[in-house]
């Protein structure tokens, strides 16, 4: 029984590593000059429209590509997933509004393109390391001391 178990485990491990190798080969994506132009056009579009409701599928359709392939190319080119990139743009904008605007955190969250307050708080905290309210307090204290 132990011999059979050992042999089965050896075969399983062999198949597992072969499958992982095939997945790695399949997922390799190369970025060509044509795809760079497409990705750059999407990045420009995102910088102008990050407050809108956006989807990987819609962005891929703008450059006439399949959304899975486009998502892989975007990640290879930018090092970030599309949603992560969009969220970074939104948090950057929200952080600026927290400093210069007297809007409430809730108003800023929705103005920045987030669909829920909890998502805004979670992503803001993840990217900047503090909550939006704490960020605003820190910036207000810095401004009061004459440091910017």
C-alpha positions as CSV (number, residue, x, y, z in Angstrom):
1,X,0.0,0.0,0.0
2,X,2.8,2.4,0.9
3,X,4.6,1.6,-2.4
4,X,1.4,2.4,-4.4
5,X,0.8,5.6,-2.4
6,X,4.4,6.7,-3.1
7,X,4.1,5.9,-6.8
8,X,0.8,7.8,-7.0
9,X,2.2,10.8,-5.2
10,X,5.2,10.8,-7.6
11,X,2.9,10.7,-10.6
12,X,0.7,13.4,-9.2
13,X,3.6,15.7,-8.5
14,X,5.0,15.1,-12.0
15,X,1.6,16.0,-13.6
16,X,1.2,19.0,-11.3
17,X,4.5,20.5,-12.3
18,X,3.9,19.8,-16.0
19,X,0.5,21.6,-15.7
20,X,2.1,24.6,-14.0
21,X,4.7,24.8,-16.7
22,X,2.1,24.8,-19.4
23,X,0.1,27.5,-17.6
24,X,3.3,29.7,-17.3
25,X,4.0,29.3,-21.1
26,X,0.4,30.1,-22.0
27,X,0.2,33.2,-19.9
28,X,3.3,34.9,-21.3
29,X,2.2,38.0,-23.2
30,X,4.4,40.2,-25.3
31,X,3.7,43.9,-25.7
32,X,4.2,45.1,-29.2
33,X,4.3,48.7,-30.5
34,X,0.7,48.4,-31.6
35,X,-0.4,47.2,-28.2
36,X,1.6,49.9,-26.5
37,X,-0.3,52.5,-28.5
38,X,-3.6,50.9,-27.5
39,X,-2.6,50.7,-23.8
40,X,-1.4,54.3,-23.8
41,X,-4.7,55.5,-25.3
42,X,-6.6,53.7,-22.6
43,X,-4.3,55.2,-19.9
44,X,-5.0,58.6,-21.3
45,X,-8.7,57.9,-21.3
46,X,-8.5,56.6,-17.7
47,X,-6.8,59.8,-16.5
48,X,-9.6,61.8,-18.0
49,X,-12.5,59.6,-17.0
50,X,-11.5,57.8,-13.8
51,X,-14.6,59.2,-12.0
52,X,-16.9,57.4,-14.3
53,X,-18.1,53.8,-14.1
54,X,-15.4,51.8,-15.9
55,X,-15.0,48.1,-16.7
56,X,-12.2,46.0,-18.2
57,X,-14.6,44.8,-20.9
58,X,-15.5,48.4,-21.9
59,X,-11.9,49.6,-22.0
60,X,-10.8,46.6,-24.0
61,X,-13.7,47.2,-26.5
62,X,-12.4,50.8,-27.0
63,X,-9.2,49.4,-28.4
64,X,-10.8,46.4,-30.1
65,X,-9.2,43.7,-28.0
66,X,-10.5,40.7,-25.9
67,X,-10.9,41.8,-22.3
68,X,-8.8,38.9,-20.8
69,X,-5.9,39.5,-23.2
70,X,-6.1,43.3,-22.7
71,X,-6.1,42.8,-18.9
72,X,-2.9,40.7,-19.2
73,X,-1.2,43.2,-21.5
74,X,-2.2,46.1,-19.2
75,X,-0.7,44.3,-16.2
76,X,2.5,43.5,-18.1
77,X,2.9,47.1,-19.4
78,X,2.0,49.0,-16.1
79,X,2.7,46.4,-13.5
80,X,-0.9,46.9,-12.2
81,X,-4.3,45.4,-12.7
82,X,-6.7,47.7,-14.4
83,X,-8.9,48.2,-11.3
84,X,-5.9,48.8,-9.1
85,X,-4.7,51.5,-11.6
86,X,-8.2,53.2,-11.6
87,X,-8.4,53.0,-7.8
88,X,-5.0,54.7,-7.5
89,X,-6.2,57.6,-9.8
90,X,-9.3,57.9,-7.7
91,X,-7.5,57.9,-4.4
92,X,-5.0,60.5,-5.7
93,X,-7.8,62.7,-6.7
94,X,-9.6,62.2,-3.3
95,X,-6.4,63.0,-1.4
96,X,-6.1,66.3,-3.3
97,X,-9.7,67.1,-2.5
98,X,-9.3,66.3,1.2
99,X,-6.5,68.9,1.3
100,X,-8.0,71.8,-0.7
101,X,-11.7,71.3,-0.4
102,X,-14.2,71.7,2.4
103,X,-16.4,68.8,1.1
104,X,-17.2,66.0,3.4
105,X,-15.4,62.7,3.1
106,X,-18.6,61.1,1.8
107,X,-19.0,63.7,-0.9
108,X,-15.3,63.3,-1.9
109,X,-15.7,59.5,-2.0
110,X,-18.5,59.6,-4.4
111,X,-17.1,62.5,-6.4
112,X,-13.9,60.5,-6.9
113,X,-15.8,57.7,-8.6
114,X,-16.2,55.2,-5.8
115,X,-19.6,53.5,-5.6
116,X,-19.6,52.9,-1.9
117,X,-18.1,54.5,1.1
118,X,-16.8,51.3,2.6
119,X,-14.8,50.6,-0.7
120,X,-13.5,54.1,-0.6
121,X,-12.3,53.8,3.0
122,X,-10.8,50.3,2.4
123,X,-8.8,51.3,-0.7
124,X,-7.8,54.7,0.7
125,X,-6.4,53.0,3.8
126,X,-4.7,50.3,1.7
127,X,-2.9,52.8,-0.6
128,X,-2.1,55.7,1.8
129,X,-1.9,53.8,5.1
130,X,-4.4,56.0,6.9
131,X,-8.1,56.6,6.9
132,X,-9.4,59.6,4.8
133,X,-10.4,61.4,8.0
134,X,-7.0,60.9,9.6
135,X,-5.3,62.0,6.3
136,X,-7.3,65.2,6.3
137,X,-6.5,65.8,10.0
138,X,-2.7,65.3,9.3
139,X,-2.9,67.7,6.3
140,X,-4.8,70.3,8.3
141,X,-2.2,70.2,11.1
142,X,0.6,70.5,8.6
143,X,-1.1,73.5,7.0
144,X,-1.6,75.2,10.4
145,X,2.1,75.0,11.1
146,X,2.9,76.6,7.8
147,X,4.4,73.4,6.3
148,X,3.1,72.0,3.1
